[in-house]
């Protein structure tokens, strides 16, 4: 059983452990702290569930594969949609920062702060990775994460890895 399934396994009280973790984190951490915690969590979960998450451009293909395989009504995402989408958005944002530079923009006073987390790149471009993950979940492959992150590298003129044709 992969990490996601273990994490989302119902306990005796009927609530899932990821929700408890999310509630605990939400009350005591800043959004920036939650971004780092959630990104680390999703890396562990993805890697132990057969997806390669290593903050590389190619790992964005794995994020797309995860969405393709886990977005159904019975998929892993449906078990704790908000926290998983936030965590995937945190991972995408962290990957963009590692690949192209940039910084997080957060607002702990925003009631929708988890959705509105943003990354500002060196050239001034601002992206909203959690919103992008929500769109990917809702609209499917036409909102692909890999292409989105690859284009950011092309736009910024960063020394981004060439895309692999597969």
C-alpha positions, 0 to 999 in steps of 0.5 A: 500500500502506497503512502497516500493510501496509508495516510488516507486510511480511515481511523476508528473515529471515521476521519482521515489522518490527512485532514487531522494533519491539515487542521493541526498545521493550519492553526499553528503555521504560517502559509510559508511554513505550510508550503514547505511542510506540504511540499515535503509531505507530497514528495514522500507520498508521491515517491512511495506511491510509484511517482518520481518527485525530485523537484526536476522539470521531468517530475512535472510529468509525474505530477500530470500522471498523478492527476491522470491516474488519481482524479476520478471520483474514487481516486486518491485526490477525492479522499482529501482534495483540498490538502492534496491540491494545496500540497501539489501546488506547493511542490510545483511552486517549490520546483519552479523556484528551484529551476528558475529562481523566485520567491513565494508571495503569501498572505496569512490574513487572506481567508483563501490564502491556501488557494492564492499562494503565488510565486514571483519569478525574477523577471516579475512574472507571478504564477499561482501554482495551487490554482493551476493544480485546481485547474488541472484537477477540474479540467484535465490534461489541457491544463498540463503542469509539465507544459506550464512549468516548461513554458515558464523557463522558456519565458524567463530565459532561464537555463532550463533543461530541454524538454524530452520528447516522449 
